[in-house]
Amino acid sequence: MNRKTLVLPAVVGLLAPVLAACGSSDSSGSGGDAIAVGTTDRFTATKDAPAPLDPAYAYDVGTWNILRQTVQTLMIQPKGEGDPVPEAAQSCGFTDSGNERYACTLRDGLKFSNGDKITAADVKYSIDRARAIKADSGVSALLNTIQTVETQGDKQVIFHLRTADATFPYKLSTPVAGIINPADYQKNKLRDGFGVDGSGPYTLSADVKNDEIVKATFTKNPNYKGTLKVNNSKVDMISYADADAMGKALDKGDIDVMTRTMAPEQIQKLSAGTDSNEDLVEMAGLEIRYLAFNTNAPTVKNKAVRQAMAQLINRGEIVAKVYGTQAEPLYSLVPASITGHSNSFFNKYGDPSTAKAKALLTAANISTPVKLTLHYTTDHYGSGTKKEFEVLQKQLNDSGLFNVDIQGSPWTTFVPAERKGKYDVWGMGWFPDFPDADNYLAPFLDTDNFLKLPYRNSKIINTLIPASRREADRLAASSNLTEIQDIVADDVPILPLWQGKQYVAARGDVTGTAYALNSSSTLQLWELGRGVSG
């Protein structure tokens, strides 16, 4: 078998407020052994997060990758380029010129995995439940433009929106809008543990040890009725402690596919093609990394401190020393490949400059060195995170203007701490809910932002975000989107660092790896099959 690296284009579609229709498609699947997929994602139930897989709570790329296999949504993002298309729905679309009334008709024969019939009332229950629970993960903010959900008969669902929202079809493709059975999910309470029941292409069986999933088995759902062709009968997703253990499992043949998060060194080795039985698929990704600020904290409350950091940080050096060709510097919250992107941070700060940073601090009467602790998670974004923060620490401290410590914590303690405001500055990653500039701005800057940031800008919240959502042509929204990015570059409630590519590695007899991930890092296990790769 020949060694190959596939490079796929980014999937960036334009939204259209027209009625879409798609006929149902029967699923099919090949037999044989389960395809084993490795991941370093951890799925843990804790006191702070007892319901990690409830669609009304889950809001990270790992848990969403479980839900997208098991819980069906009205709309779905296609595996290729383009707008979302109907999935559980037969058709969906705006029915008014103002993008404020969105109607869906369910396809015939929809059933939950247990055989129960799905009706419009179940859709309404599912979405109203997520909105009412309003979990502290912040995921319900994706549904905050909904005013009411109406049903007409068993098959019609009508969404009345508070304001125009051209991105709404994308939001209906996310797991928070997943259809759940009222018999399995209480109306006002999250479902604790690791049970998931829906109408997606697979059912889930979880092997749990010490309140953590060690293996998730996805079995083809015989009652699934949707647009997806399922190319396998079973997939085992195995969680590894780190990228090294996952890589050894691939080399030994214990797993067939290796997904996120691989170490930079592993990707470099696979790219070199030293193992002819393993293929690396490289895809343009829309993942970003950034620093977030508690703008109420005394250490960073004065924006001159945040601006000085923006003036000092050398993104090119971070990329070169830690990630190489696997990432590129980012000068906005919106990645370069998304319509509406603007290099606002570069336009304001230019190249790194100690002299300019010192001038900012001096003008604001800030005493130096400014003492800070930068917090990062040790086990969620890959092994490069620690090295990245070591580079950041050195850049800031070498200026003589800062005295920075760094502190790493596991994800299970890191997330509750940052949500409770215990960190002044912390590092995060973002995998988009959908590939639109709105999803890189509103989740961070709107009133109910998922980071619980205290930063508020009334013009962004009340004028610019609503105005951008009125534009079905996303290019026409660029002026409002650019102004938001310029305000962020001036106030620096968030400091973007880099955007990265994404990778899948697989053994030679596995097919479908080119579509195993989409641009939003959605794992599409149904694409995987067994065959002869050449």
C-alpha positions as CSV (number, residue, x, y, z in Angstrom):
1,M,0.0,0.0,0.0
2,N,1.3,3.4,-0.9
3,R,1.8,6.0,1.8
4,K,-0.5,9.1,1.2
5,T,-1.4,12.3,2.9
6,L,-4.7,13.8,1.8
7,V,-5.2,17.5,2.1
8,L,-8.9,18.6,2.0
9,P,-10.3,22.1,1.6
10,A,-12.1,23.9,4.4
11,V,-15.8,23.5,4.4
12,V,-17.2,27.0,4.4
13,G,-20.7,27.4,3.1
14,L,-22.9,30.5,2.6
15,L,-26.3,30.6,4.3
16,A,-29.5,30.8,2.3
17,P,-32.9,31.6,3.7
18,V,-34.7,29.4,1.2
19,L,-36.9,26.3,1.8
20,A,-34.7,23.2,1.5
21,A,-35.9,19.7,0.8
22,C,-34.3,16.3,0.9
23,G,-35.7,12.9,0.4
24,S,-35.1,10.1,2.9
25,S,-32.3,7.7,2.4
26,D,-32.0,4.2,3.8
27,S,-28.9,3.4,5.7
28,S,-26.7,0.5,4.8
29,G,-23.7,-1.0,6.6
30,S,-21.0,-3.5,6.0
31,G,-20.5,-6.4,8.3
32,G,-17.3,-7.5,10.0
33,D,-15.5,-6.6,13.1
34,A,-16.1,-3.3,14.9
35,I,-13.8,-0.5,13.6
36,A,-11.8,0.7,16.6
37,V,-11.2,4.5,16.9
38,G,-8.8,6.0,19.4
39,T,-9.2,9.4,21.0
40,T,-7.6,11.3,23.9
41,D,-11.0,12.9,24.8
42,R,-12.1,12.1,28.3
43,F,-15.7,11.5,29.2
44,T,-16.1,11.9,32.9
45,A,-19.0,12.4,35.3
46,T,-18.1,14.6,38.2
47,K,-19.9,16.5,41.0
48,D,-19.6,19.7,38.9
49,A,-20.7,17.9,35.7
50,P,-22.8,14.8,36.5
51,A,-24.6,14.8,33.1
52,P,-21.8,15.1,30.5
53,L,-23.8,13.6,27.6
54,D,-27.2,15.3,28.1
55,P,-27.8,17.4,24.9
56,A,-29.0,20.2,27.2
57,Y,-25.6,20.3,28.9
58,A,-22.9,19.0,26.6
59,Y,-20.8,21.7,25.0
60,D,-17.3,20.5,24.0
61,V,-16.1,18.8,20.9
62,G,-15.6,15.4,22.6
63,T,-19.1,15.0,24.0
64,W,-20.7,16.5,20.9
65,N,-18.9,13.8,18.8
66,I,-20.7,11.2,20.9
67,L,-24.1,13.0,20.5
68,R,-23.8,13.5,16.8
69,Q,-23.7,9.7,16.3
70,T,-26.7,9.0,18.5
71,V,-29.0,12.0,18.7
72,Q,-30.7,13.2,15.5
73,T,-31.2,16.9,14.6
74,L,-33.7,18.5,12.2
75,M,-30.8,19.8,10.1
76,I,-27.3,18.4,9.5
77,Q,-24.1,19.9,8.1
78,P,-23.2,18.0,4.9
79,K,-19.9,16.1,4.5
80,G,-19.0,18.4,1.6
81,E,-19.2,22.1,1.2
82,G,-22.5,23.8,1.6
83,D,-25.4,24.9,3.7
84,P,-27.0,22.6,6.3
85,V,-29.6,20.2,4.8
86,P,-32.6,18.5,6.3
87,E,-31.9,15.3,8.4
88,A,-34.8,14.4,10.7
89,A,-36.8,16.9,8.7
90,Q,-38.1,16.3,5.2
91,S,-37.9,20.1,4.6
92,C,-37.0,23.2,6.5
93,G,-36.9,26.9,5.6
94,F,-37.7,30.5,6.4
95,T,-41.3,31.3,5.5
96,D,-41.1,35.1,5.8
97,S,-38.9,37.7,4.2
98,G,-37.5,38.8,7.6
99,N,-35.8,35.5,8.6
100,E,-37.9,35.4,11.8
101,R,-40.2,32.4,11.1
102,Y,-38.6,29.0,10.4
103,A,-40.7,26.0,9.6
104,C,-39.8,22.3,9.4
105,T,-41.7,19.2,8.3
106,L,-40.6,15.9,9.8
107,R,-39.8,13.1,7.4
108,D,-42.1,10.0,7.4
109,G,-41.4,7.0,9.6
110,L,-39.2,8.7,12.2
111,K,-38.6,6.5,15.3
112,F,-36.5,6.6,18.4
113,S,-34.0,3.7,18.7
114,N,-36.5,1.9,21.0
115,G,-39.2,2.0,18.3
116,D,-41.3,4.9,19.7
117,K,-42.7,7.2,17.0
118,I,-41.2,10.7,16.8
119,T,-43.7,13.6,16.5
120,A,-43.4,17.3,16.3
121,A,-44.3,17.5,20.0
122,D,-41.0,15.6,20.8
123,V,-39.1,18.2,18.8
124,K,-40.7,21.0,20.8
125,Y,-40.1,19.2,24.1
126,S,-36.5,18.7,23.3
127,I,-35.7,22.3,22.4
128,D,-37.9,23.9,25.0
129,R,-36.2,21.6,27.6
130,A,-32.7,22.8,26.7
131,R,-33.8,26.4,26.8
132,A,-35.6,26.0,30.2
133,I,-32.8,24.1,31.9
134,K,-30.2,26.7,30.7
135,A,-27.2,24.7,31.9
136,D,-24.1,26.5,33.1
137,S,-22.2,25.0,30.1
138,G,-23.7,27.9,28.1
139,V,-24.9,25.6,25.3
140,S,-28.5,26.9,25.4
141,A,-27.3,30.3,24.1
142,L,-27.3,28.7,20.7
143,L,-31.1,28.7,21.0
144,N,-31.5,32.2,22.4
145,T,-33.0,33.7,19.3
146,I,-36.0,31.4,19.7
147,Q,-39.1,33.1,21.1
148,T,-41.6,30.2,20.9
149,V,-41.8,26.8,19.3
150,E,-45.2,25.9,17.8
151,T,-46.4,22.6,16.5
152,Q,-49.1,21.9,13.9
153,G,-50.2,18.3,13.9
154,D,-47.6,15.5,14.3
155,K,-45.2,16.7,11.6
156,Q,-45.0,20.5,11.5
157,V,-42.6,22.5,13.8
158,I,-42.5,26.3,13.5
159,F,-39.9,28.4,15.2
160,H,-40.8,32.0,15.9
161,L,-37.6,34.0,16.4
162,R,-37.1,37.1,18.6
163,T,-35.0,38.7,15.8
164,A,-33.8,37.8,12.4
165,D,-31.2,35.0,12.4
166,A,-29.8,33.8,9.1
167,T,-27.6,31.4,11.0
168,F,-30.6,29.5,12.6
169,P,-30.5,26.5,10.2
170,Y,-26.9,25.8,11.4
171,K,-28.0,26.0,15.0
172,L,-30.7,23.4,14.4
173,S,-27.8,21.1,13.2
174,T,-26.1,21.2,16.6
175,P,-26.6,18.6,19.4
176,V,-28.4,21.0,21.7
177,A,-31.2,20.9,19.2
178,G,-31.2,17.1,19.2
179,I,-34.5,15.2,19.4
180,I,-34.8,13.3,22.6
181,N,-37.6,11.0,24.0
182,P,-39.5,12.6,26.8
183,A,-39.7,9.1,28.4
184,D,-35.9,9.2,28.8
185,Y,-35.3,12.8,29.8
186,Q,-37.0,14.7,32.5
187,K,-38.4,18.1,31.6
188,N,-36.6,20.2,34.2
189,K,-33.6,18.0,35.2
190,L,-30.4,16.9,33.4
191,R,-29.9,13.2,32.8
192,D,-27.0,12.1,35.0
193,G,-24.5,9.6,33.8
194,F,-23.7,8.2,30.3
195,G,-27.0,7.1,29.0
196,V,-27.9,8.5,25.5
197,D,-31.1,7.7,23.7
198,G,-32.1,9.2,20.4
199,S,-32.8,8.5,16.7
200,G,-29.4,9.0,15.2
201,P,-27.5,6.4,13.1
202,Y,-26.1,4.6,16.1
203,T,-27.1,3.5,19.6
204,L,-24.5,3.8,22.4
205,S,-23.3,1.3,25.0
206,A,-20.6,2.7,27.3
207,D,-18.0,0.8,29.3
208,V,-17.5,2.9,32.5
209,K,-14.7,2.8,35.0
210,N,-14.3,5.2,37.9
211,D,-17.1,7.5,36.5
212,E,-15.3,7.7,33.2
213,I,-16.0,6.1,29.8
214,V,-13.1,3.9,28.7
215,K,-14.9,2.5,25.6
216,A,-18.0,3.7,23.8
217,T,-19.5,1.2,21.5
218,F,-21.7,2.6,18.6
219,T,-24.0,0.0,17.0
220,K,-26.0,0.7,13.9
221,N,-29.5,1.8,14.8
222,P,-32.0,-0.3,12.8
223,N,-34.7,2.3,13.3
224,Y,-32.6,5.2,11.9
225,K,-34.4,7.1,9.2
226,G,-32.3,10.0,7.7
227,T,-30.0,11.1,5.0
228,L,-26.8,9.3,6.2
229,K,-25.4,6.2,4.7
230,V,-23.9,4.1,7.5
231,N,-20.9,2.2,6.1
232,N,-20.3,0.0,9.1
233,S,-22.3,-2.0,11.7
234,K,-20.3,-1.1,14.8
235,V,-17.6,1.3,16.0
236,D,-15.7,1.1,19.2
237,M,-14.3,4.5,20.4
238,I,-11.5,3.9,23.0
239,S,-10.3,6.7,25.2
240,Y,-6.5,6.9,25.9
241,A,-4.7,8.8,28.6
242,D,-2.5,10.6,26.1
243,A,-1.4,10.8,22.5
244,D,1.6,8.5,23.0
245,A,-0.6,5.6,24.3
246,M,-3.0,6.2,21.4
247,G,-0.2,6.1,18.8
248,K,1.2,2.9,20.2
249,A,-2.2,1.3,20.0
250,L,-2.4,2.3,16.3
251,D,1.1,0.9,15.6
252,K,0.1,-2.4,17.3
253,G,-3.2,-2.7,15.4
254,D,-5.2,-2.4,18.6
255,I,-7.1,0.5,16.9
256,D,-7.8,1.2,13.3
257,V,-8.2,5.0,13.4
258,M,-6.5,7.7,15.5
259,T,-8.3,11.0,15.9
260,R,-7.9,14.0,18.2
261,T,-5.7,14.9,19.7
262,M,-2.4,13.7,18.2
263,A,0.9,15.2,19.4
264,P,2.8,17.5,16.9
265,E,5.6,15.0,16.8
266,Q,3.3,12.2,15.9
267,I,1.9,14.2,13.0
268,Q,5.4,15.0,11.8
269,K,6.3,11.3,11.9
270,L,3.2,10.2,10.1
271,S,3.7,13.0,7.5
272,A,7.2,11.6,6.7
273,G,5.6,8.2,5.8
274,T,7.9,5.9,7.7
275,D,5.1,3.4,8.2
276,S,3.6,2.2,4.9
277,N,0.6,0.7,6.6
278,E,-0.6,4.0,8.2
279,D,-2.2,6.9,6.3
280,L,-2.5,10.5,7.5
281,V,-5.4,12.6,6.4
282,E,-4.8,16.3,6.8
283,M,-7.8,18.6,6.7
284,A,-8.1,22.4,6.9
285,G,-9.5,23.0,10.3
286,L,-11.3,25.8,11.9
287,E,-10.1,25.2,15.5
288,I,-8.7,28.3,17.2
289,R,-6.7,28.9,20.5
290,Y,-6.9,32.0,22.6
291,L,-6.4,33.6,26.0
292,A,-9.5,34.7,27.9
293,F,-9.5,37.4,30.5
294,N,-11.7,38.0,33.6
295,T,-11.9,41.7,33.0
296,N,-13.1,42.3,36.5
297,A,-10.0,40.8,38.0
298,P,-7.6,43.6,39.4
299,T,-4.6,42.2,37.6
300,V,-6.1,42.6,34.1
301,K,-9.0,45.0,34.7
302,N,-7.1,47.9,33.1
303,K,-7.2,47.2,29.4
304,A,-3.7,48.6,29.0
305,V,-2.4,45.4,30.6
306,R,-4.3,43.3,28.1
307,Q,-3.3,45.5,25.2
308,A,0.4,45.2,26.3
309,M,0.1,41.4,26.2
310,A,-1.4,41.7,22.7
311,Q,1.5,43.9,21.7
312,L,4.1,41.5,23.0
313,I,3.0,38.0,22.1
314,N,4.7,36.6,19.0
315,R,2.3,34.2,17.4
316,G,4.7,33.2,14.7
317,E,7.2,32.0,17.3
318,I,4.6,29.9,19.1
319,V,3.6,28.2,15.9
320,A,7.2,27.6,14.8
321,K,8.4,26.2,18.1
322,V,5.4,24.1,19.0
323,Y,3.1,23.3,16.1
324,G,5.1,23.9,12.9
325,T,3.1,23.5,9.7
326,Q,0.1,22.2,11.7
327,A,-1.0,25.7,12.7
328,E,-0.8,29.3,11.6
329,P,-0.9,32.7,13.5
330,L,-4.4,34.1,14.1
331,Y,-5.1,37.8,14.4
332,S,-8.8,37.7,15.1
333,L,-11.4,35.4,16.7
334,V,-12.6,34.6,13.2
335,P,-10.3,32.3,11.3
336,A,-8.8,33.5,8.0
337,S,-10.8,31.0,5.9
338,I,-14.2,32.2,7.2
339,T,-16.2,34.9,5.4
340,G,-16.0,38.1,7.4
341,H,-12.5,37.5,8.8
342,S,-10.4,40.6,9.5
343,N,-6.8,40.8,10.8
344,S,-7.9,43.3,13.5
345,F,-5.1,42.5,16.0
346,F,-2.4,42.8,13.4
347,N,-3.9,46.0,12.1
348,K,-3.8,47.5,15.6
349,Y,-0.6,46.1,17.0
350,G,1.5,45.1,14.1
351,D,4.7,43.1,14.9
352,P,5.6,42.4,18.5
353,S,7.2,45.4,20.2
354,T,8.4,45.8,23.8
355,A,8.7,49.5,23.3
356,K,5.1,49.9,22.3
357,A,3.9,47.6,25.1
358,K,5.9,49.7,27.6
359,A,4.4,52.9,26.3
360,L,0.9,51.4,26.8
361,L,1.6,50.5,30.4
362,T,3.3,53.8,31.2
363,A,0.5,55.9,29.7
364,A,-2.0,54.0,32.0
365,N,0.3,54.4,35.1
366,I,0.7,50.6,35.4
367,S,3.6,49.5,37.6
368,T,5.9,46.9,36.1
369,P,6.5,44.0,36.1
370,V,2.9,43.0,36.1
371,K,2.5,39.8,38.0
372,L,0.1,37.2,36.4
373,T,-0.6,33.5,36.3
374,L,-1.7,32.0,33.0
375,H,-3.8,28.9,33.4
376,Y,-4.1,26.0,30.9
377,T,-5.6,22.5,30.8
378,T,-3.2,19.6,30.8
379,D,-5.3,16.9,29.1
380,H,-7.8,18.3,26.7
381,Y,-6.1,20.0,23.8
382,G,-3.0,17.8,23.4
383,S,0.6,17.6,24.6
384,G,1.6,20.8,22.8
385,T,-0.4,23.0,25.2
386,K,2.2,23.0,28.0
387,K,5.0,23.9,25.5
388,E,2.8,26.6,24.1
389,F,2.3,28.2,27.5
390,E,6.0,27.9,28.3
391,V,6.7,29.9,25.1
392,L,4.1,32.5,26.1
393,Q,5.6,32.8,29.6
394,K,9.1,33.4,28.2
395,Q,7.9,36.0,25.7
396,L,6.1,38.0,28.3
397,N,8.8,37.7,31.0
398,D,11.7,38.5,28.5
399,S,10.1,41.9,27.9
400,G,10.7,42.8,31.6
401,L,7.2,44.1,31.7
402,F,5.6,41.0,33.1
403,N,6.3,38.4,35.8
404,V,4.3,35.5,34.6
405,D,3.8,32.0,36.1
406,I,1.9,29.2,34.3
407,Q,-0.2,26.6,36.0
408,G,-1.8,23.5,34.4
409,S,-4.9,21.6,35.6
410,P,-6.8,18.6,34.3
411,W,-10.0,19.4,32.3
412,T,-12.3,18.2,35.1
413,T,-11.0,20.8,37.5
414,F,-10.0,23.4,34.9
415,V,-13.5,24.0,33.5
416,P,-15.4,24.4,36.8
417,A,-12.7,26.8,38.0
418,E,-12.8,29.1,35.0
419,R,-16.6,29.1,35.0
420,K,-16.6,30.2,38.7
421,G,-14.2,33.1,37.8
422,K,-11.2,31.7,39.7
423,Y,-8.8,32.5,36.9
424,D,-7.7,35.9,35.7
425,V,-6.2,34.7,32.5
426,W,-6.6,31.2,31.0
427,G,-6.1,29.5,27.7
428,M,-8.9,27.8,25.7
429,G,-9.6,26.3,22.3
430,W,-12.7,26.6,20.2
431,F,-14.1,24.2,17.7
432,P,-16.9,25.9,15.9
433,D,-20.5,24.8,16.4
434,F,-20.9,25.7,12.7
435,P,-18.7,27.4,10.1
436,D,-19.9,31.0,10.2
437,A,-18.2,34.1,11.7
438,D,-21.2,34.6,14.0
439,N,-20.1,31.4,15.9
440,Y,-16.7,32.8,16.6
441,L,-18.1,36.1,18.0
442,A,-21.5,35.7,19.7
443,P,-20.6,32.7,22.0
444,F,-17.8,34.9,23.5
445,L,-19.3,38.4,23.4
446,D,-23.1,38.1,23.8
447,T,-24.9,38.5,27.1
448,D,-25.0,34.8,27.9
449,N,-21.5,33.9,26.6
450,F,-20.4,30.4,27.4
451,L,-17.2,31.5,29.1
452,K,-19.1,33.6,31.7
453,L,-16.9,36.6,30.8
454,P,-17.9,39.8,32.6
455,Y,-17.0,41.8,29.5
456,R,-19.9,43.6,27.9
457,N,-20.0,45.9,24.9
458,S,-23.5,47.3,24.3
459,K,-22.9,48.1,20.7
460,I,-21.8,44.6,19.9
461,I,-24.7,43.0,21.8
462,N,-27.5,45.3,20.9
463,T,-26.5,46.5,17.4
464,L,-23.7,44.6,15.6
465,I,-24.6,41.0,16.3
466,P,-28.3,41.4,15.5
467,A,-27.5,43.4,12.3
468,S,-25.0,40.7,11.1
469,R,-27.6,38.0,11.6
470,R,-30.1,39.8,9.4
471,E,-27.9,39.2,6.4
472,A,-28.5,35.9,4.7
473,D,-25.7,36.8,2.3
474,R,-22.8,36.5,4.8
475,L,-20.5,38.6,2.7
476,A,-23.0,41.5,3.2
477,A,-22.6,41.0,7.0
478,S,-18.8,41.7,6.8
479,S,-18.9,45.4,7.8
480,N,-20.7,44.6,11.0
481,L,-18.5,41.6,11.7
482,T,-15.3,43.6,11.0
483,E,-16.4,46.3,13.5
484,I,-17.0,43.6,16.1
485,Q,-13.5,42.3,15.5
486,D,-12.0,45.8,15.7
487,I,-13.6,46.5,19.0
488,V,-12.3,43.2,20.4
489,A,-8.8,44.1,19.3
490,D,-9.0,47.4,21.1
491,D,-10.6,46.1,24.3
492,V,-8.9,42.6,24.3
493,P,-11.4,40.6,26.4
494,I,-10.0,37.7,24.4
495,L,-6.6,37.4,22.7
496,P,-6.5,35.0,19.7
497,L,-3.3,33.1,19.2
498,W,-3.5,30.6,16.3
499,Q,-5.7,28.4,14.1
500,G,-4.9,24.8,13.4
501,K,-5.4,22.0,11.0
502,Q,-7.0,18.7,11.9
503,Y,-5.8,15.1,11.3
504,V,-6.9,11.6,11.2
505,A,-4.5,8.6,11.0
506,A,-5.7,5.2,9.9
507,R,-4.5,1.7,9.1
508,G,-4.6,0.8,5.4
509,D,-7.8,-1.3,5.3
510,V,-10.0,1.5,6.6
511,T,-12.0,3.5,4.1
512,G,-13.8,6.8,4.4
513,T,-11.2,8.6,6.5
514,A,-11.3,11.6,4.1
515,Y,-14.7,12.4,5.5
516,A,-14.3,11.2,9.1
517,L,-14.1,14.8,10.2
518,N,-15.8,17.9,8.9
519,S,-14.5,21.4,9.2
520,S,-16.1,21.9,12.6
521,S,-14.2,18.8,13.9
522,T,-17.4,16.8,13.9
523,L,-16.5,13.1,14.0
524,Q,-18.6,11.3,11.3
525,L,-18.1,7.6,12.2
526,W,-20.7,6.5,9.7
527,E,-18.3,7.4,6.9
528,L,-15.8,4.7,8.0
529,G,-15.7,1.3,6.4
530,R,-13.4,-1.6,5.7
531,G,-12.0,-2.3,2.3
532,V,-8.7,-2.1,0.3
533,S,-6.9,1.2,0.4
534,G,-4.4,2.0,-2.2
